[in-house]
């Protein structure tokens, strides 16, 4: 079933405030101009689209139609604009999820978005599907932690989530879409600079949380990346988007924690995405953390499906900074060759 929501119908704003806490940085840190942005993502099993102005969602759609995104994406865009009473000429730009994810799915949003950008003469920006998934899951998890902290008036983990959610500052370049860096051959981020992620909450230092999105890539692999959310440095990318062997990825995360000073480790690690299919690697990390000297972060599993508003938020950050991709050269981040292409290249004499 396709779900259409408009601000008028729900009376809700996006992103929502966490109960019992100040507004989250994702809500508070709006671009200087409240841009009107159309966002699309078809990289996962959910067709996600949204029309946003600043932090407000004017209309959104989530459609679990993995095998038929191509038939629904254009009607979804038409309905979003009609429900919000917006014409294409009023838009400030288009944000498209570029994957990684379903090989066919990532092409649909990219193709539709670049066509609309060309036809409507609008700037277009690509955003990481993994990053959008992580942003949305973190917002939900931080909100739940804040509500629990307010109800219990205690609990270190919930208090930490409340403090970070309430003070996370993303304005003025604190967020990076990192679209170009995710593409093959691009320069990789300097992860050493991102080891420290802390925010001062009163007299105590509250360590940042990590967000780890997981999209199943079969054969024990996952499309994944690593992000950190903190009050001091906002939303930061720590590891680039890539397809990784899930067990190796769990060990990589452990090794990263192992070389980090205990006082600077994250309070918690929030996993999201294809949780059931990747439970083995999450459990592996938990078992490794049990023997981590100096104390280990809590591991949380946050169910979450792709939302258009998260892609819109990331796209708005790029657009507000004056960034735009070339519509004619706009391509998704496939991360790896399709299985059929990989098999073809394996044949002798065919490259």
Secondary structure, DSSP 8 states (H G I E B T S, - for coil): -EEEEEHHHH---SS---TTS---HHHH---SS--EEEEEE-SSSSEEEEEEETTEEEEEEEE--GGGHHHHHHHHHHHHHHHHT--GGG--EEEEE--SS-HHHHHHHHHHHHHHHHHHT--EEEE-HHHHHHHHHHHHHHHHHHHHHHHHS--HHHHHHHHHHHH---TTT-----TGGGSTT-----GGGGS--EEEETTEEEE-EEEEEEEE-STTEEEEEEEEEETTTEEEEEEEEEEEEHHHHHHHHHHHHHTS-GGGS-SEEEEEESTTTTHHHHHHHHHHHTT-TT---EEEE------HHHHHHHHHHHHHTT--B-TTT------S--HHHHHHHHSTT--
